[in-house]
Amino acid sequence: MLRTAFAFMVFEEIFAITSGGPGDTTWVASWYTYQHAFSYLEIGVGAAAAYIMTLVVALVTTIYILVIYRRVEYA
């Protein structure tokens, strides 16, 4: 569950090594959020993208918990 959440938050490696790569080839959701909020100065778009990314992570985590931790009862 934590690895799934951390996969959505990968940012430092991309920023430090490639700064987004040549063009937009190193595109992830957190880079999109950063780029719109601070590079293009579209704070509202960056905040909305961060909010949607949070909802997606919460949804994936909830589904993961429901699938992994369901109870199996034998008759």
C-alpha positions in Angstrom: 0.0 0.0 0.0 2.8 2.4 0.9 4.8 1.6 -2.3 1.7 2.4 -4.4 1.3 5.8 -2.7 5.1 6.5 -3.0 5.0 5.6 -6.7 2.6 8.6 -7.2 4.9 10.9 -5.3 8.1 10.3 -7.3 9.5 13.8 -8.0 12.9 14.4 -6.6 14.7 12.0 -8.8 13.1 13.4 -12.0 13.8 17.0 -10.9 17.4 16.3 -9.9 18.5 14.2 -12.8 16.5 15.3 -15.9 14.3 18.3 -14.9 11.5 16.7 -16.8 13.6 15.0 -19.5 14.0 16.0 -23.1 10.6 17.6 -23.9 8.0 16.0 -21.7 9.2 12.4 -21.9 9.7 12.1 -18.1 6.1 12.9 -17.3 4.5 11.9 -14.0 1.6 13.3 -12.1 3.7 15.1 -9.5 5.9 16.7 -12.2 2.8 17.9 -13.9 1.6 19.5 -10.6 4.9 21.1 -10.0 5.3 22.4 -13.5 1.9 24.0 -13.7 2.0 25.5 -10.2 5.6 26.9 -10.2 6.9 27.0 -13.8 3.7 28.3 -15.5 2.5 30.1 -12.4 -0.9 28.5 -12.7 -1.4 27.9 -9.0 -5.1 26.8 -9.4 -4.3 24.2 -12.0 -1.4 22.9 -9.8 -3.7 22.8 -6.7 -6.4 21.0 -8.6 -4.0 18.4 -10.0 -2.6 17.8 -6.5 -6.1 17.4 -5.2 -7.1 14.9 -7.9 -3.8 13.0 -7.4 -4.7 12.7 -3.7 -8.2 11.4 -4.6 -6.7 8.8 -7.0 -4.2 7.6 -4.4 -6.9 7.3 -1.8 -9.2 5.4 -4.2 -6.4 3.0 -5.2 -5.5 2.5 -1.5 -9.1 1.8 -0.6 -9.5 -0.8 -3.4 -6.2 -2.4 -2.4 -7.3 -2.7 1.2 -10.7 -4.1 0.3 -9.1 -6.7 -2.1 -6.2 -7.8 0.1 -7.9 -7.8 3.5 -11.2 -9.4 2.7 -12.3 -12.2 4.9 -12.7 -15.7 3.6 -15.2 -17.8 5.5 -15.5 -21.5 5.0 -18.7 -23.4 5.7 
